[in-house]
């Protein structure tokens, strides 16, 4: 009788552990980030902070008829202000 109870307890413990593992997200928090640049997408360099950004995620801004790509809107605005201050 003790053996049957022991086997039942082991089985219940197994089920509990299995359920907890399914609820817990696999991997670490960095595994959940999916980059579209891994598919061989071109990278563009931000002219302000010189970081490289995937083309699909870059902030595009047309200045003086030429397209520029930035990592953020703030870098785009900063570049445009600097460009306007240089031109008389």
DALINHU-V684215 format. One record per pair of residues at least 24 apart in sequence whose ideal C-beta (glycine too) atoms are under 7 Angstrom apart, sorted by sequence separation. I is the first residue (numbers start at 1). J is the second residue. If there is no record, write none. Layout:
i/j
I/J
I/J
This chain:
i/j
46/70
44/69
46/71
49/75
48/75
46/75
48/78
48/79
47/79
